[in-house]
Amino acid sequence: MKRPSSYISGYCYYLLVIASLLLSLNYTGVRAQQLSSDFYSTTCPNLLKIVRKEVQNAIKAETRMAASLLRLHFHDCFVNGCEGSVLLDGNDGEKFAAPNLNSARGFEVVDAIKTAVESACSGVVSCADILAIAARDSVLLSGGKSWNVLLGRRDGLVANQAGANTSLPSPFEDLNNITAKFVAVGLNLTDVVVLSGGHTIGLAKCATFSFRLNSTGTGTPDPTMDSTMASDLQNRCPASGDGNNTAPLDRNSTDLFDNHYFQNLLSGKGLLASDQILFSSDEGASTTKSLVQFYSDNPSLFLADFANSMIKMGNISPLTGSSGEIRKNCRVVNS
């Protein structure tokens, strides 16, 4: 199946940004090459089974946890690279950055996985690698495609709250800004669309999309939003509410990892503005729209490309060798 031309080119207007990042990305590529799928084959041979069991238990207890664990890995990799800094406690931690405050979830599940792993092979497996495996298992157990997670990351020593506030894509940003943040970490326009497809599972708080229900200040919803959906969301998210109610990111297919997310965008049923702009915005007309249409028609290729983009994302600036450490507790650095 031939992919649209934007799959290959699509972001030419970012060439200057890319050129300025070549040196750092080349360095990142060297570090990423040190990762391997069999990194723990002798030091912790049952690692994948242990993590899978804990993730399975967590999702059984709360289906939404699959999306939460996937999001944790994403939010980790975009700040300082994939090195587990999002897990660190402390007032200056990334947990208290605006994109994560009262929304990042799954820390207790990571704690449980770490405890189980430590019981089997103490001081061997990093929290960053646990996040990467848990994200893959969350997708697989929700109906998505598996992939070989590259391992060998070590844990960072410091959190970066300021970086979390500026580097993570926001549901309130336009497509150009979101794409620039992906390019800044070595990802491309196709990765923007494919990884956004992770919103095929999970929920979002009213505070992240309620502005679309009154886009003109007169109670008129965003014109790109399906009218029936807008009416439903106005009842779910009243103007007098505190914004903490939630709605499914993928209507009618909330817990299944499939391409229904893209089909929603074609009919104006994307929940977040940052989702719907992939299909409906002026910026997306010549870049991301054709990709949305492509993945809405090709579920198997979406699942395959999502796996490939997750491998790419997992290779963002990993700490390897003697850098960082293997945390005993994912919430604090070793003493």
TORKOL-4160 file (C-alpha; in steps of 0.2 Angstrom, whole numbers, padded with zeros to 4 digits, m for minus):
335
<pt num="1" X="0000" Y="0000" Z="0000"/>
<pt num="2" X="0008" Y="0017" Z="m0005"/>
<pt num="3" X="0008" Y="0030" Z="0008"/>
<pt num="4" X="0004" Y="0048" Z="0004"/>
<pt num="5" X="0018" Y="0060" Z="m0001"/>
<pt num="6" X="0017" Y="0069" Z="0015"/>
<pt num="7" X="0023" Y="0053" Z="0023"/>
<pt num="8" X="0040" Y="0056" Z="0015"/>
<pt num="9" X="0042" Y="0075" Z="0014"/>
<pt num="10" X="0028" Y="0084" Z="0023"/>
<pt num="11" X="0039" Y="0096" Z="0034"/>
<pt num="12" X="0051" Y="0104" Z="0022"/>
<pt num="13" X="0048" Y="0121" Z="0031"/>
<pt num="14" X="0057" Y="0114" Z="0046"/>
<pt num="15" X="0073" Y="0110" Z="0036"/>
<pt num="16" X="0082" Y="0124" Z="0045"/>
<pt num="17" X="0077" Y="0118" Z="0062"/>
<pt num="18" X="0083" Y="0100" Z="0057"/>
<pt num="19" X="0099" Y="0107" Z="0051"/>
<pt num="20" X="0103" Y="0115" Z="0067"/>
<pt num="21" X="0100" Y="0099" Z="0076"/>
<pt num="22" X="0110" Y="0087" Z="0066"/>
<pt num="23" X="0125" Y="0086" Z="0077"/>
<pt num="24" X="0114" Y="0082" Z="0093"/>
<pt num="25" X="0104" Y="0070" Z="0084"/>
<pt num="26" X="0119" Y="0061" Z="0077"/>
<pt num="27" X="0125" Y="0059" Z="0094"/>
<pt num="28" X="0108" Y="0053" Z="0100"/>
<pt num="29" X="0109" Y="0040" Z="0086"/>
<pt num="30" X="0125" Y="0033" Z="0092"/>
<pt num="31" X="0119" Y="0032" Z="0110"/>
<pt num="32" X="0103" Y="0023" Z="0104"/>
<pt num="33" X="0113" Y="0010" Z="0094"/>
<pt num="34" X="0119" Y="0004" Z="0111"/>
<pt num="35" X="0102" Y="m0002" Z="0115"/>
<pt num="36" X="0097" Y="m0020" Z="0111"/>
<pt num="37" X="0081" Y="m0031" Z="0113"/>
<pt num="38" X="0091" Y="m0044" Z="0122"/>
<pt num="39" X="0100" Y="m0033" Z="0134"/>
<pt num="40" X="0094" Y="m0042" Z="0149"/>
<pt num="41" X="0094" Y="m0060" Z="0142"/>
<pt num="42" X="0107" Y="m0066" Z="0155"/>
<pt num="43" X="0105" Y="m0053" Z="0169"/>
<pt num="44" X="0086" Y="m0054" Z="0170"/>
<pt num="45" X="0080" Y="m0067" Z="0159"/>
<pt num="46" X="0062" Y="m0066" Z="0165"/>
<pt num="47" X="0060" Y="m0048" Z="0164"/>
<pt num="48" X="0047" Y="m0047" Z="0150"/>
<pt num="49" X="0036" Y="m0060" Z="0158"/>
<pt num="50" X="0037" Y="m0050" Z="0175"/>
<pt num="51" X="0032" Y="m0034" Z="0167"/>
<pt num="52" X="0019" Y="m0041" Z="0157"/>
<pt num="53" X="0010" Y="m0049" Z="0172"/>
<pt num="54" X="0010" Y="m0033" Z="0182"/>
<pt num="55" X="0004" Y="m0023" Z="0167"/>
<pt num="56" X="m0010" Y="m0035" Z="0164"/>
<pt num="57" X="m0015" Y="m0035" Z="0182"/>
<pt num="58" X="m0016" Y="m0016" Z="0182"/>
<pt num="59" X="m0026" Y="m0015" Z="0166"/>
<pt num="60" X="m0038" Y="m0028" Z="0173"/>
<pt num="61" X="m0040" Y="m0017" Z="0188"/>
<pt num="62" X="m0043" Y="m0001" Z="0178"/>
<pt num="63" X="m0044" Y="m0002" Z="0159"/>
<pt num="64" X="m0038" Y="0016" Z="0158"/>
<pt num="65" X="m0021" Y="0012" Z="0165"/>
<pt num="66" X="m0015" Y="0006" Z="0148"/>
<pt num="67" X="m0017" Y="0024" Z="0141"/>
<pt num="68" X="m0009" Y="0031" Z="0157"/>
<pt num="69" X="0007" Y="0020" Z="0156"/>
<pt num="70" X="0008" Y="0024" Z="0137"/>
<pt num="71" X="0007" Y="0043" Z="0141"/>
<pt num="72" X="0020" Y="0041" Z="0155"/>
<pt num="73" X="0033" Y="0034" Z="0142"/>
<pt num="74" X="0029" Y="0048" Z="0130"/>
<pt num="75" X="0031" Y="0062" Z="0143"/>
<pt num="76" X="0047" Y="0054" Z="0149"/>
<pt num="77" X="0055" Y="0053" Z="0132"/>
<pt num="78" X="0051" Y="0071" Z="0127"/>
<pt num="79" X="0060" Y="0078" Z="0142"/>
<pt num="80" X="0078" Y="0074" Z="0145"/>
<pt num="81" X="0076" Y="0059" Z="0134"/>
<pt num="82" X="0070" Y="0042" Z="0139"/>
<pt num="83" X="0079" Y="0041" Z="0156"/>
<pt num="84" X="0065" Y="0040" Z="0169"/>
<pt num="85" X="0065" Y="0057" Z="0175"/>
<pt num="86" X="0046" Y="0059" Z="0174"/>
<pt num="87" X="0045" Y="0046" Z="0189"/>
<pt num="88" X="0055" Y="0057" Z="0201"/>
<pt num="89" X="0046" Y="0064" Z="0216"/>
<pt num="90" X="0050" Y="0081" Z="0223"/>
<pt num="91" X="0043" Y="0099" Z="0221"/>
<pt num="92" X="0054" Y="0102" Z="0207"/>
<pt num="93" X="0050" Y="0086" Z="0198"/>
<pt num="94" X="0042" Y="0084" Z="0181"/>
<pt num="95" X="0026" Y="0078" Z="0190"/>
<pt num="96" X="0022" Y="0096" Z="0195"/>
<pt num="97" X="0024" Y="0103" Z="0177"/>
<pt num="98" X="0008" Y="0110" Z="0170"/>
<pt num="99" X="0007" Y="0095" Z="0157"/>
<pt num="100" X="0008" Y="0082" Z="0171"/>
<pt num="101" X="0000" Y="0090" Z="0186"/>
<pt num="102" X="m0015" Y="0081" Z="0191"/>
<pt num="103" X="m0015" Y="0071" Z="0175"/>
<pt num="104" X="0000" Y="0060" Z="0174"/>
<pt num="105" X="m0005" Y="0043" Z="0181"/>
<pt num="106" X="0002" Y="0026" Z="0184"/>
<pt num="107" X="0016" Y="0029" Z="0196"/>
<pt num="108" X="0010" Y="0016" Z="0208"/>
<pt num="109" X="0009" Y="0003" Z="0194"/>
<pt num="110" X="0028" Y="0007" Z="0190"/>
<pt num="111" X="0032" Y="0005" Z="0208"/>
<pt num="112" X="0024" Y="m0012" Z="0208"/>
<pt num="113" X="0033" Y="m0017" Z="0192"/>
<pt num="114" X="0049" Y="m0011" Z="0200"/>
<pt num="115" X="0046" Y="m0021" Z="0216"/>
<pt num="116" X="0043" Y="m0037" Z="0206"/>
<pt num="117" X="0058" Y="m0035" Z="0195"/>
<pt num="118" X="0069" Y="m0031" Z="0210"/>
<pt num="119" X="0064" Y="m0047" Z="0218"/>
<pt num="120" X="0069" Y="m0057" Z="0203"/>
<pt num="121" X="0085" Y="m0047" Z="0198"/>
<pt num="122" X="0090" Y="m0033" Z="0210"/>
<pt num="123" X="0099" Y="m0018" Z="0204"/>
<pt num="124" X="0099" Y="m0023" Z="0186"/>
<pt num="125" X="0084" Y="m0016" Z="0177"/>
<pt num="126" X="0082" Y="0003" Z="0175"/>
<pt num="127" X="0066" Y="0012" Z="0178"/>
<pt num="128" X="0067" Y="0020" Z="0160"/>
<pt num="129" X="0067" Y="0002" Z="0153"/>
<pt num="130" X="0052" Y="m0003" Z="0164"/>
<pt num="131" X="0042" Y="0012" Z="0157"/>
<pt num="132" X="0047" Y="0007" Z="0139"/>
<pt num="133" X="0041" Y="m0011" Z="0141"/>
<pt num="134" X="0026" Y="m0006" Z="0150"/>
<pt num="135" X="0021" Y="0006" Z="0136"/>
<pt num="136" X="0023" Y="m0008" Z="0123"/>
<pt num="137" X="0013" Y="m0021" Z="0134"/>
<pt num="138" X="m0001" Y="m0008" Z="0137"/>
<pt num="139" X="m0003" Y="m0006" Z="0118"/>
<pt num="140" X="m0002" Y="m0025" Z="0115"/>
<pt num="141" X="m0015" Y="m0029" Z="0129"/>
<pt num="142" X="m0027" Y="m0016" Z="0122"/>
<pt num="143" X="m0027" Y="m0024" Z="0105"/>
<pt num="144" X="m0012" Y="m0016" Z="0096"/>
<pt num="145" X="0003" Y="m0023" Z="0088"/>
<pt num="146" X="0019" Y="m0029" Z="0098"/>
<pt num="147" X="0037" Y="m0023" Z="0094"/>
<pt num="148" X="0054" Y="m0028" Z="0101"/>
<pt num="149" X="0058" Y="m0015" Z="0114"/>
<pt num="150" X="0076" Y="m0010" Z="0113"/>
<pt num="151" X="0083" Y="m0010" Z="0131"/>
<pt num="152" X="0099" Y="m0004" Z="0140"/>
<pt num="153" X="0094" Y="0013" Z="0146"/>
<pt num="154" X="0100" Y="0020" Z="0162"/>
<pt num="155" X="0090" Y="0031" Z="0174"/>
<pt num="156" X="0093" Y="0050" Z="0175"/>
<pt num="157" X="0099" Y="0059" Z="0190"/>
<pt num="158" X="0089" Y="0075" Z="0189"/>
<pt num="159" X="0071" Y="0080" Z="0184"/>
<pt num="160" X="0068" Y="0094" Z="0172"/>
<pt num="161" X="0052" Y="0103" Z="0177"/>
<pt num="162" X="0055" Y="0118" Z="0166"/>
<pt num="163" X="0059" Y="0107" Z="0151"/>
<pt num="164" X="0042" Y="0098" Z="0154"/>
<pt num="165" X="0033" Y="0114" Z="0154"/>
<pt num="166" X="0041" Y="0119" Z="0137"/>
<pt num="167" X="0045" Y="0103" Z="0128"/>
<pt num="168" X="0029" Y="0093" Z="0129"/>
<pt num="169" X="0016" Y="0096" Z="0115"/>
<pt num="170" X="0000" Y="0104" Z="0122"/>
<pt num="171" X="m0018" Y="0101" Z="0117"/>
<pt num="172" X="m0019" Y="0120" Z="0116"/>
<pt num="173" X="m0005" Y="0122" Z="0103"/>
<pt num="174" X="m0006" Y="0124" Z="0084"/>
<pt num="175" X="0001" Y="0111" Z="0072"/>
<pt num="176" X="0016" Y="0120" Z="0068"/>
<pt num="177" X="0022" Y="0122" Z="0086"/>
<pt num="178" X="0018" Y="0103" Z="0089"/>
<pt num="179" X="0027" Y="0098" Z="0074"/>
<pt num="180" X="0042" Y="0108" Z="0079"/>
<pt num="181" X="0043" Y="0100" Z="0096"/>
<pt num="182" X="0043" Y="0083" Z="0088"/>
<pt num="183" X="0057" Y="0088" Z="0076"/>
<pt num="184" X="0067" Y="0095" Z="0090"/>
<pt num="185" X="0069" Y="0077" Z="0097"/>
<pt num="186" X="0072" Y="0069" Z="0080"/>
<pt num="187" X="0054" Y="0064" Z="0075"/>
<pt num="188" X="0045" Y="0069" Z="0060"/>
<pt num="189" X="0028" Y="0073" Z="0053"/>
<pt num="190" X="0023" Y="0055" Z="0051"/>
<pt num="191" X="0028" Y="0052" Z="0069"/>
<pt num="192" X="0016" Y="0067" Z="0074"/>
<pt num="193" X="0001" Y="0059" Z="0066"/>
<pt num="194" X="0005" Y="0041" Z="0071"/>
<pt num="195" X="0009" Y="0044" Z="0089"/>
<pt num="196" X="m0006" Y="0055" Z="0090"/>
<pt num="197" X="m0015" Y="0039" Z="0086"/>
<pt num="198" X="m0011" Y="0033" Z="0103"/>
<pt num="199" X="m0026" Y="0043" Z="0108"/>
<pt num="200" X="m0036" Y="0029" Z="0102"/>
<pt num="201" X="m0037" Y="0024" Z="0120"/>
<pt num="202" X="m0039" Y="0034" Z="0136"/>
<pt num="203" X="m0048" Y="0049" Z="0143"/>
<pt num="204" X="m0045" Y="0067" Z="0144"/>
<pt num="205" X="m0051" Y="0080" Z="0157"/>
<pt num="206" X="m0064" Y="0093" Z="0152"/>
<pt num="207" X="m0051" Y="0107" Z="0156"/>
<pt num="208" X="m0041" Y="0101" Z="0140"/>
<pt num="209" X="m0055" Y="0103" Z="0128"/>
<pt num="210" X="m0069" Y="0113" Z="0135"/>
<pt num="211" X="m0063" Y="0129" Z="0127"/>
<pt num="212" X="m0069" Y="0121" Z="0110"/>
<pt num="213" X="m0087" Y="0121" Z="0117"/>
<pt num="214" X="m0087" Y="0140" Z="0117"/>
<pt num="215" X="m0075" Y="0145" Z="0104"/>
<pt num="216" X="m0083" Y="0161" Z="0100"/>
<pt num="217" X="m0087" Y="0166" Z="0118"/>
<pt num="218" X="m0106" Y="0165" Z="0114"/>
<pt num="219" X="m0108" Y="0147" Z="0118"/>
<pt num="220" X="m0105" Y="0141" Z="0100"/>
<pt num="221" X="m0094" Y="0126" Z="0098"/>
<pt num="222" X="m0079" Y="0124" Z="0087"/>
<pt num="223" X="m0086" Y="0123" Z="0070"/>
<pt num="224" X="m0075" Y="0108" Z="0066"/>
<pt num="225" X="m0083" Y="0098" Z="0080"/>
<pt num="226" X="m0097" Y="0086" Z="0076"/>
<pt num="227" X="m0113" Y="0094" Z="0083"/>
<pt num="228" X="m0120" Y="0079" Z="0092"/>
<pt num="229" X="m0103" Y="0076" Z="0100"/>
<pt num="230" X="m0103" Y="0095" Z="0105"/>
<pt num="231" X="m0120" Y="0094" Z="0113"/>
<pt num="232" X="m0115" Y="0078" Z="0123"/>
<pt num="233" X="m0099" Y="0086" Z="0129"/>
<pt num="234" X="m0108" Y="0102" Z="0134"/>
<pt num="235" X="m0118" Y="0092" Z="0146"/>
<pt num="236" X="m0103" Y="0082" Z="0152"/>
<pt num="237" X="m0092" Y="0098" Z="0154"/>
<pt num="238" X="m0104" Y="0112" Z="0161"/>
<pt num="239" X="m0096" Y="0129" Z="0161"/>
<pt num="240" X="m0099" Y="0130" Z="0180"/>
<pt num="241" X="m0089" Y="0113" Z="0182"/>
<pt num="242" X="m0071" Y="0112" Z="0189"/>
<pt num="243" X="m0064" Y="0104" Z="0173"/>
<pt num="244" X="m0060" Y="0087" Z="0181"/>
<pt num="245" X="m0074" Y="0077" Z="0172"/>
<pt num="246" X="m0067" Y="0066" Z="0158"/>
<pt num="247" X="m0072" Y="0061" Z="0141"/>
<pt num="248" X="m0065" Y="0047" Z="0130"/>
<pt num="249" X="m0052" Y="0052" Z="0117"/>
<pt num="250" X="m0059" Y="0040" Z="0105"/>
<pt num="251" X="m0078" Y="0039" Z="0105"/>
<pt num="252" X="m0086" Y="0022" Z="0103"/>
<pt num="253" X="m0069" Y="0013" Z="0104"/>
<pt num="254" X="m0062" Y="0020" Z="0120"/>
<pt num="255" X="m0052" Y="0005" Z="0126"/>
<pt num="256" X="m0047" Y="m0004" Z="0110"/>
<pt num="257" X="m0031" Y="0001" Z="0101"/>
<pt num="258" X="m0037" Y="0003" Z="0083"/>
<pt num="259" X="m0038" Y="0016" Z="0069"/>
<pt num="260" X="m0055" Y="0022" Z="0075"/>
<pt num="261" X="m0046" Y="0038" Z="0081"/>
<pt num="262" X="m0042" Y="0043" Z="0063"/>
<pt num="263" X="m0060" Y="0039" Z="0057"/>
<pt num="264" X="m0066" Y="0051" Z="0071"/>
<pt num="265" X="m0056" Y="0065" Z="0064"/>
<pt num="266" X="m0064" Y="0063" Z="0047"/>
<pt num="267" X="m0081" Y="0066" Z="0054"/>
<pt num="268" X="m0076" Y="0080" Z="0066"/>
<pt num="269" X="m0076" Y="0069" Z="0082"/>
<pt num="270" X="m0058" Y="0072" Z="0088"/>
<pt num="271" X="m0059" Y="0077" Z="0106"/>
<pt num="272" X="m0044" Y="0088" Z="0108"/>
<pt num="273" X="m0040" Y="0103" Z="0097"/>
<pt num="274" X="m0023" Y="0095" Z="0094"/>
<pt num="275" X="m0031" Y="0080" Z="0087"/>
<pt num="276" X="m0044" Y="0088" Z="0075"/>
<pt num="277" X="m0031" Y="0100" Z="0068"/>
<pt num="278" X="m0022" Y="0085" Z="0060"/>
<pt num="279" X="m0037" Y="0084" Z="0048"/>
<pt num="280" X="m0046" Y="0101" Z="0049"/>
<pt num="281" X="m0033" Y="0115" Z="0050"/>
<pt num="282" X="m0026" Y="0125" Z="0036"/>
<pt num="283" X="m0009" Y="0119" Z="0041"/>
<pt num="284" X="m0014" Y="0101" Z="0040"/>
<pt num="285" X="m0022" Y="0103" Z="0023"/>
<pt num="286" X="m0005" Y="0101" Z="0014"/>
<pt num="287" X="0004" Y="0090" Z="0027"/>
<pt num="288" X="m0006" Y="0079" Z="0039"/>
<pt num="289" X="m0023" Y="0078" Z="0032"/>
<pt num="290" X="m0018" Y="0065" Z="0019"/>
<pt num="291" X="m0010" Y="0054" Z="0032"/>
<pt num="292" X="m0026" Y="0054" Z="0043"/>
<pt num="293" X="m0035" Y="0049" Z="0028"/>
<pt num="294" X="m0022" Y="0035" Z="0024"/>
<pt num="295" X="m0023" Y="0028" Z="0042"/>
<pt num="296" X="m0042" Y="0029" Z="0043"/>
<pt num="297" X="m0042" Y="0017" Z="0028"/>
<pt num="298" X="m0027" Y="0006" Z="0033"/>
<pt num="299" X="m0029" Y="m0001" Z="0051"/>
<pt num="300" X="m0015" Y="m0014" Z="0049"/>
<pt num="301" X="m0002" Y="m0001" Z="0043"/>
<pt num="302" X="m0007" Y="0011" Z="0057"/>
<pt num="303" X="m0003" Y="m0002" Z="0070"/>
<pt num="304" X="0014" Y="m0007" Z="0061"/>
<pt num="305" X="0019" Y="0012" Z="0059"/>
<pt num="306" X="0014" Y="0015" Z="0077"/>
<pt num="307" X="0026" Y="0002" Z="0083"/>
<pt num="308" X="0040" Y="0009" Z="0072"/>
<pt num="309" X="0037" Y="0027" Z="0079"/>
<pt num="310" X="0037" Y="0020" Z="0097"/>
<pt num="311" X="0054" Y="0012" Z="0093"/>
<pt num="312" X="0060" Y="0029" Z="0087"/>
<pt num="313" X="0053" Y="0038" Z="0101"/>
<pt num="314" X="0061" Y="0026" Z="0113"/>
<pt num="315" X="0078" Y="0030" Z="0106"/>
<pt num="316" X="0077" Y="0049" Z="0111"/>
<pt num="317" X="0093" Y="0053" Z="0120"/>
<pt num="318" X="0095" Y="0037" Z="0131"/>
<pt num="319" X="0108" Y="0036" Z="0145"/>
<pt num="320" X="0119" Y="0021" Z="0142"/>
<pt num="321" X="0135" Y="0014" Z="0148"/>
<pt num="322" X="0141" Y="0022" Z="0164"/>
<pt num="323" X="0130" Y="0037" Z="0162"/>
<pt num="324" X="0116" Y="0039" Z="0175"/>
<pt num="325" X="0112" Y="0025" Z="0187"/>
<pt num="326" X="0100" Y="0010" Z="0190"/>
<pt num="327" X="0088" Y="0017" Z="0203"/>
<pt num="328" X="0083" Y="0006" Z="0217"/>
<pt num="329" X="0067" Y="0016" Z="0219"/>
<pt num="330" X="0060" Y="0024" Z="0203"/>
<pt num="331" X="0054" Y="0039" Z="0213"/>
<pt num="332" X="0071" Y="0044" Z="0220"/>
<pt num="333" X="0089" Y="0044" Z="0215"/>
<pt num="334" X="0101" Y="0032" Z="0224"/>
<pt num="335" X="0109" Y="0039" Z="0239"/>
